[in-house]
Amino acid sequence: MKLLEERIKRDGIVLDHDVLKVNSFLNHQIDPQLMLQIGDEFAAAFEEDQVTKIVTVESSGIAPALMAGLALNVPVVFARKHKSLTLVDHLYTADVYSYTKKVTNTISVDQKFLTAADRILIIDDFLANGQAVTGLLDIAKQVGCEVAGVGIVIEKTYQQGAQLIKDAGIKLVSLARIDSLADHQVHFAPED
Ligand code: 5GP
């Protein structure tokens, strides 16, 4: 997605440890116009896939997932990282190791929001080693629902997440694909 690549080039900051900081439009401050277009791109990519629900993880997945849900006209469920008085039991849970925070969170989804009749589209902001997506696939397995695909805003192709998803035979669509962050520069993958 050209517009997204241009925005990453303009505003992305490469931190050490292979982390791209995009908190001026995606991870902290959010650009609603860009998110709207991201939602439209995901909707175009998955319009034939009979998606009934979008599933993401809080918090950075919510903005692109919501816009994809708007464009596909389906509800959006976000897995929560913390229990609360309103989220106690009847949960699907999975453990997810966070690439950026270096801690393991147990993510939870209330059982009433996913059923075996669903065909879910998993959306997330970044794909690195695939831990977040694997956690959501684990939840999908517990639910017994089908996975229509995975939509990622920014994929880092040199980490193993994409291969995991492809090996599982799941459709993967990434709107920007980064081959390397060498020399603190963003190097995009050539178009397929
Ligand atoms: P994974 O679970 O695929 O290893 O990592 C994906 C998650 O880690 C994303 O949900 C995102 O929050 C975070 N993440 C991974 N790599 C990056 C990165 O380069 N920049 C930012 N801002 N977040 C990242």
Residues whose N, C-alpha, C, O or C-beta is under 5 A from the ligand:
A	BS01	5GP	D18 V19 L20 K21 V22 S60 Y97 Y99 T100 D124 F126 L127 A128 N129 G130 Q131 A132 V133 G161
